[in-house]
Amino acid sequence: MRARRSAVVLGALFVTLLPAARLVRGYPLDGYERTGIRRLRAYALMQEGAIPGNIRLQPGARLPSAAIRLRLAGVNDRLDVPADMPTDPELQAGIERIVGRRHSSYRVAILDITDPGSPRYAGVRQDQGYIPGSVGKLLVATGLFNELRQRYPNDIAARERLLRETHVIADDWAMPNSHAVPVVAPDFSSVTHRAIRRGDDFTLWEWLDHMLSPSSNAAGSVVWKEAVLMDAFGPRYPPSPEEAAAFFRDTPKTELTERSIRVLEEPMLAMGLDTALLRLRTYFTAGASRIVPGRSSHATPRTLVRWLVKLEQGKVVDGWSSLEIKRLLYFTRRRYRYAVSPALNDAAVYFKSGSLYRCVAEEGYQCAQYMGNAENLMHSVAIVESPAGAEHPRVYLVSMMSNVLKLNSAAEHMEIGTQIERLISSLHPSPTPNP
């Protein structure tokens, strides 16, 4: 297969970057041979002391890839969270205690699947939502994996080969940008965390990793763009750079918008999800949006939890896609926001977050990151398995959205993560660790 080099775009909306760390072997660190994601080998060398670097992983972040599995697949394939889903009295009372005394902008949905045959659900304003921001990258991953399935419906090896061997080179689509991604030296002697530059060359699998691990907005736009090109060129994907440029230049902008939306929403509709309640219709970067005009985006906590249920059932595209996305969401970086809660140190956390804050001049107020006085969105979506590696861990799916002005929402989400973990722990006896 010929490798392609195309332009890519850096995103603008939602993500916090974190420094690199000394790593223990846990997915995706043990996935380098299969995926070709270079940071995995570099981080493994880092944890062996062979190259510089110091990232400390919490105990819950050290699972091998074989330990990551889909909790509902073949166990409760019919589970859903419809609008008339009854709430569990204990869980509902606990969530209301945690969130009810906070700002009215909080929206929360939580599903406890520790006993997958008897799930417990609770929510507070769970059908009210906001723009999804970087949480929308879950939908971009869904769209790309759906295109892979359409190209190779019965050939997983071919899907992996396309991800591993297709190269995309950053150009104007990736500009401007500020968020950092890990860039590995050609000889694996070092890892530099910096913003993407024109000419940076990553494989499609690496772009996926950048999108879901450090949550690069550049990668979010790039992966979405590549999904559109897969849809447009079919078996002729990847096109040459000239063919790709001509496609975006010569296709009417309204048609580009419609195709971009369809690529993300077709698999959502196939899963039975309502795209009026969970939709992403604007690219993450100014460069991409100049080429493909956007429309309004929206998400609600309940619908995001429904997506997580589909993931655990192996229904986000198919079983292979669902498991690969879950692996990509498993943190092998320093945790942040909701996931940084000390109560989750021993838990496996599969996490996506988004934030957007805006400030206006206000006498006596000094604006700061995650403390906007005009807008201060903070979203967290997580699957928590606590403790990691237990034979029967506590497992719950949570989605939380907020818009509390002038408050450090990152710290607030961390505190709420602590309280939710304690609540779930109170509802279940201690799980049995593996021998």
Steps between C-alpha positions, in 0.01 A plus 500: 500500500633840411543738787342840458611838619224755531436828675348498844339740737557583859206548720393780713254405762549277792802327662759511771843367425703323754867437541650164420578244767692193598269224385432147598397258234128545452291557193578648272868466592500132413332575167793635301564186294136482394421869453833657408418797727851626565434664834422156644849369435655827613299504824597138565866594457437792732367279777804273460727800550641473149391850398421815703152553636300480818126426499355324802199283429250423772453129579169499313671607178724194475275236348633305201294521185372144547332608826287763324169347400145595415287457812159452339582315177320167505387571856228763469465587133151645543581761763420861410431825686175631350318811615273291725787310662409459869748636750647301785386661829835474681710609204260782417501630857880490503539687171254763615700548821820545297368722223182648644683747723711620210426739218188441293708469183615150601361216293591142599410147392646188660449130434637242743561171314691323777227238472439516124176310535361752750631845403429807714431836340476857633509849357463869569388720207641223280293596195625859494828555319764722348733496200716187543841652429780245515259235625380505139824327403326180608271551200795565269654169609164333437490646149851393408459146630173474309680594180762233573227241545335599173834466320590168664185347654659160568873574506627640831863460393435722199341767722803497726735514204322808364526674839864405540626577148303808393697818567348846531722808494405820678461817296255791506220275623697471825543872552478686725543275801634509852437162660795262530537142383788256555752517216754217502854535369571280194743288701263480802754685713254755635141622510414868461156629593423796275241649270460344156698672226469504123673194363444277804436145380279263701324180406122488513522288816724763657254774407228298676724467803570874499126568478397278791803499732620862523172601327669700226258723314727477196462125506125529543470695176752278321329174590162641397649620172645156429165336573342732240771408248439129566132557429572699185774284346389155618741230384727771350579636847752634581502755218808695401544842661402656169182291476404583858559871447295497179213323676476764772554784252248389238221357715236761595531601864142403579572153366818477711301594807230244429753224433695580816183483709383180332831323560461552875125455529438188290663268756326685784160442339590136436562463875159649575633829640313826449720744308282789613632430851856395416656663196826661390470725196796737523868414457740571784721750321464831326691369198261209451195716557608735221488204262197320646246738657351370822158484662380476857619215723331362811530225761314391811632286786239228449586459132872492574438221752297320233808522273713352780250215537527429128879501535490245782262285296734501201244693294701814423542387138595142601683306769852566372434872459343530845790327670759702311327828590483394865873425495569839347301662782702323773742749649874450468566862583470710811131524593310827514164659587246235612750216455767652725292433813721317755206270567553361147871425538435126511223509238524444127361816341396530135455870458417790271470859607426835344517859614435845358527823692452859383568820685382858473641801676360525852616742766654320794513158330813335360410232250691170505495161329174308567364806685330697222250769591314496167504123441664220698402166352649182646397151390617160625412155363645194668482126543640409843602147603595503865740362600683422177582135459243375752316183407168680553564874507243769554419630151310816420448736208470870569447815296506846655468848347513842666528872433582664834647846445810618689553159663795268443292231334793261459537484878123472547475205262786331684316540831176368352693202362618426854150517641351282225766235558417498870130477422546200269729336755230537766253312281721193450710272719873509440584326172730200498846576359665259262738256671 
